[in-house]
Amino acid sequence: MAGDIDRAGVEKAYERWAPIYDLVFGKVFDHGRQSTIAEADRIGGRVLDVGVGTGLSLSDYSRKTRISGVDISEPMLRRARKRVRELSLANVELLAVMDARQLAFKDASFDAVVAQYVITAVPDPEATLDDFIRVLKPGGELILINHIGAERGPRRLFELAFAPVARRLGWRPEFPWERLVKWAARHGGVSLAERRPMPPMGHFSLIRYRKT
C-alpha cells in the first residue's frame, strides 16, 4: 500500500548501502541488469535509467544510446559520477537527484525508461509508474526488472514475515503481480509486451510495457 515505505527512509537506507552496494548486489543482479540494458539498446535513442544508483550499469549500455540517470540518493550518485568520469562515458547526458514519482522531464522525452529493482522501493509504485509512462514517447517502452512476490505457499509466508525488516532496508518483498495488472488496467495507455522470469530461481521478472 502507498505510505508503507517513506522517502526519507529510502534515502537513509541507500545512503547506508552506497559504500558496499556494488560488492553486495553486483553479481546477484547482473543477469537482470544485462537483460534490461539489451532491451534498452534494442530501442536506442534517449533512455532514462531510474534508480541508476552507483552507475553500475552505465558502462554496459551501447555508446550510441544516450542515457539520463536519476536516483533519490546523492551518495549513490557521487559514485555514479565518478564512474562516468573514470570511464569517459560521453553518452551519459545527465545524472541527477530526483524523485521517481515526480520526474523533472517534459512529457514524451524518452524512447525507453529503465527501472531496475526500483518499483518495490518507492512509496507509491502506481503513481511512480504513471510518471514513467508520462515521460515516454508514444510507442516507447518501460523496461522493469523486479522481484515479484509469490502468490501462495512457503515463499509467500516468508515474504510476509520478512517484510518489516525489508522495509527498514529500503524495499518491500511481498509486491504481487496483481498490483501491476491492476495498474495497467487503470492506466489504460499501456500494453504488456513481455514478462520473463529472471535468476535467481525465477523470483525476479523482466517486464516490458509499451506506451500505446
Secondary structure as UniProt FT lines:
FT   TURN            2..3
FT   HELIX           7..17
FT   TURN            18..20
FT   HELIX           21..25
FT   TURN            26..29
FT   HELIX           30..43
FT   STRAND          46..50
FT   TURN            53..54
FT   TURN            56..57
FT   HELIX           58..60
FT   TURN            63..64
FT   STRAND          66..71
FT   HELIX           74..87
FT   TURN            90..91
FT   STRAND          92..97
FT   TURN            100..101
FT   TURN            107..108
FT   STRAND          110..116
FT   HELIX           119..121
FT   HELIX           125..134
FT   STRAND          136..147
FT   HELIX           153..169
FT   TURN            173..174
FT   HELIX           177..187
FT   STRAND          190..198
FT   TURN            199..202
FT   STRAND          204..211
//
